[in-house]
Amino acid sequence: MDDKLGARLKEERKVLGLSQQEFGAIGGVAANAQVHYESGVRLPKSDYLIALRRKGVDVIFVLTGERAAINQDDLSEKETSIINQYRTLDCLDQEAIAQITSSLSAD
């Protein structure tokens, strides 16, 4: 099967800070199915992936390994404000923000 897909699925689960049981429940599957998906033993079905997408999971990344482009219509007002503020910063400040957000999101 596809253990890389499973690893990416696990990565997205960890980004959301969810257990396998919680993540699986979002997709409508039991924890043991989630374990099988993440280990590459089984491939997830489309309805599972659609349910995950509705909760903000980057399904394009899970399937292909490439991050999806951000659709501005999907951004909240707060996210749009943060991006607009970021764009007004000079390169050094943008790099500092990138380092901060990277350290905050690291496992």
C-alpha positions in Angstrom: 0.0 0.0 0.0 1.1 3.6 0.4 2.9 4.3 3.6 3.9 7.8 2.5 0.2 8.7 2.3 -0.2 7.3 5.8 2.7 9.3 7.1 1.2 12.5 5.5 -2.2 11.7 7.0 -0.6 11.2 10.4 1.2 14.6 10.0 -2.1 16.3 9.3 -3.7 14.7 12.3 -0.8 15.9 14.5 -1.1 19.4 13.1 -4.7 19.4 14.4 -3.6 18.0 17.8 -6.0 15.0 17.6 -5.8 11.4 18.6 -6.3 8.7 16.1 -9.7 8.0 17.6 -10.7 11.7 17.3 -9.3 12.1 13.8 -11.0 8.9 12.6 -14.3 10.0 14.1 -14.1 13.2 11.9 -13.8 10.9 8.9 -16.5 8.5 10.2 -14.2 5.6 10.9 -13.1 3.8 14.0 -9.6 4.2 15.6 -8.4 0.9 14.2 -9.2 2.0 10.6 -7.3 5.2 11.3 -4.3 3.1 12.5 -4.5 1.1 9.3 -4.6 4.3 7.1 -1.6 5.8 8.9 0.4 2.6 8.7 -0.4 2.2 5.0 -2.2 -1.1 5.4 -5.4 0.3 4.0 -6.2 3.3 1.8 -8.9 5.7 2.9 -12.1 6.1 0.9 -13.3 9.3 -0.7 -16.1 10.0 1.8 -13.5 9.9 4.6 -11.2 12.3 2.8 -14.1 14.6 2.0 -15.1 14.7 5.7 -11.5 15.5 6.7 -11.4 18.3 4.1 -14.5 19.9 5.6 -12.5 20.1 8.9 -9.6 21.8 7.3 -7.3 18.9 6.5 -5.1 19.5 3.4 -6.3 16.5 1.5 -4.2 17.4 -1.6 -1.1 17.2 0.6 -2.3 13.8 2.0 -2.8 12.4 -1.5 0.1 14.0 -3.4 2.6 15.3 -0.9 2.2 18.8 -2.3 0.6 21.5 -0.3 -2.6 23.0 -1.7 -2.6 26.6 -2.6 -4.6 28.7 -0.1 -7.9 29.8 -1.4 -8.6 33.3 -0.1 -12.3 32.5 0.2 -11.4 29.8 2.8 -9.6 32.3 5.0 -11.2 33.8 8.1 -11.2 37.5 8.6 -8.5 37.1 11.3 -6.3 35.0 8.9 -6.7 37.6 6.1 -5.7 40.4 8.6 -2.6 38.4 9.7 -1.5 37.8 6.1 -2.0 41.4 5.2 0.0 42.6 8.2 2.8 40.1 7.4 3.1 41.4 3.9 3.8 44.9 5.2 6.9 43.7 7.1 10.5 43.9 5.8 12.3 40.6 4.9 14.1 40.3 8.3 10.8 40.7 10.2 9.1 38.2 7.9 11.9 35.7 8.6 11.5 36.2 12.3 7.8 35.6 12.1 8.5 32.4 10.0 10.9 31.2 12.7 8.3 31.9 15.5 5.5 30.1 13.7 7.7 27.2 12.9 8.8 26.7 16.5 5.2 27.0 17.7 4.0 24.4 15.3 6.9 21.9 15.9 6.2 18.7 17.7 
